[in-house]
Amino acid sequence: MMSKKIVIISILISLTSHVLILYMTGLADWRGKVRNDNVLTITLKEPSPNTENKQEEKKEIKPVHKAEENINGHKTKQEDTVDLGSVDVKYTPYLKKIKRSIDIIWKYPQAAFEQEEEGTAVVKFSISARGELLASGIIESSGSNYLDQGALDVVRSAAPYAPFPREFNLSQLNIVARFQYKLVD
């Protein structure tokens, strides 16, 4: 009888601690809202001034290889590709820093706002182990040159990023981010 109580109490303590960990890491929301960290969303009623109109630049990103081997078969370069909203325990803390850096400076492009353009731009960008932006490019257009360019501009402006933690053991990390632009009536 006493051993059943101990088991039940242990299970309840374990369950409670796991739920608290989920809420503390931000993977769950106390208010019961569904969180979609895979999409960065910007919604606004009025654009901010001083947004420059620029021509769209697209930079090709080479195909991703997990490792390249030299003639002797030794690995010379390690890289990986992740989604910005990944919940992979290895990358989540680092990706949250990247997302914060982008969120701070992200704005709705003035020209897109004036033309009431909405859409989702998917950007792939590569970061070196030291946090330098190596490349960036649109892999799925929003349908608007202004929105696509705005997504590229914010990725470039947020650089340099934080250096990789040692446990990454990578020379390059490729990140896929979705930038959703939506106007509010």
N, C-alpha and C positions, 0 to 999 in steps of 0.2 A: 504494500500500500504506500509506504513512504518512498520507495524507489520509483513508483509511477509518478508521484508528485514531483520528484527531483527531475525526472525526464521531461515532464510537461513544462516545468519552469525553465529548464535549460533550452527547450525548443522555443518558448516564448521570448526569452532573452535574445537568442540568436536571431529570430525573425525580426524583432524590434531593432536590433543593431543593424541588420542588413537594410531595413527600410530607411533608417536614419542616414546611413551611408549614401544611399541613392539620392535622398533629398539634399544632403550636404554637398554632393558632387555636382548637383544641378541636373542630373539625369531624370529627375522627376520634379513635379511642381506641387507644392502644398495645396494650391487652389484647384487642383484637378485639371488644369489646362493641358492639352496635348502640346508637346513641344516638338517642333521640327527644326532641329539644328542643321539640317542639310541645306536649308535655303536662307540666305541673308535677305531680309526684306526691308525695303525703305518705302515708307508711305508718308506723304506730306500733303499739306494744303497749299502752301506757298513755297516757291523755290527760294533758296538762299542766294543773295547777290554775289557777284564776283566769280561766277562759274564761267570758265573759259570754254568757247566752242573750238574744238580741235578736229582735224581730220582723223578718221579711223586708222589706227595702225594695227596691223596684225603681224605677229612674230611667230614663225613656225617653231614648233617644239618637236625635237627629235623623239622617235619612239622610245618607250621606256624599256630598259633592260635591268633586271635585278642585279646582275653582276656581269662585268666584262672580264674576260680572261686574256692574259698575255700569252706569248708563245709557250712558256713553261707551265701554263695551266694555273698560275696564281691569280687570285682575284685582285684587280687593280682599282675597281670602282664599285661601290655599293650604292644603290638608290632604290627608292620605293615610291609608290603612288598611293595617295589616300584622298578621301573626300574630306572637305573641311569640316563636315558634321559628323565625322567618324566617331564611334564610341569605342574604338580599339583602345584598350587600357594603356598600351604603350604610347600612343600618340595624343590622347585626349587633352592632357594638361598643356602640351605645346600648341595644339591647334586652337585651344581656347585663347591663348595669348595672341595668336595670329588674328583670330576673329576680332578680338578687342581692338587691336591696332587698326584694323580696317574699319570697324564700326565708328570709331572716334572721328574719322575724317570723311566718311562716305556721305555724299550729297546727291540729290536728284539733279541731273544735268538741266540747266536753264532752258536750252533749246528744246529738249524733249518735253519739259513741262509745258512750255508755250504751245507745243504742237499736240499736247495731251497724249503722248506716247507712253505705252506700258509694255512690259514684257520681262522675260527672264533671260539673262545672258549667262552662259556657262563659260567660265574662264579656267584655264589650266596654267599654273605658274610653278616655277622651279626655284628652290632655295638651296644655297650651298650650306655646308656644315657650319660656316661662320655667320650665317644669316643673310648673306647677300642674295639679291634677286638675280637669278641667272637668265630667266626667260619668262615670257608671259604671252598668252594668246587666247583668242576666242575659239572654243571648240564647238559651241552651239550659239548661234546668234539669237538675239532677242527680237530681231526684225527691225531694229532701229539702230542706225549708226551711232546716234548720240548716246543711247543707253549702253551699247557695246563699248564705246570709247570711255564712258564714265566708269564702267566696271574695270577696264584695263588701267585707267588713270589712278583709281583708288588703290589697286594692287601695287602699282609702281610707286605711288606716293607714300604708302605705308612702310616701304623698305627703307633701311635695312631692318630685318626681323631679328629676333633673338637667336643666338647660336643654338645648335642642337644639343640636347643633353648627351652625355657620353654613351648612355645605354642604347642610343639609336644606332650607333656604329654604321653611319651612312655618310657618304660624301655629298649626296643630293636627295632632296625630298620634293616630289612633284605633288602639288595639291590641286584638286578640282573643287571649284567653288561656284555656287549658283547665286547670282545677284538678281533678285526679283524687285522690279520697280512697279509700284502700283499707286495710282492717284486716288485720293479720297474725295468724294463729292461734298 
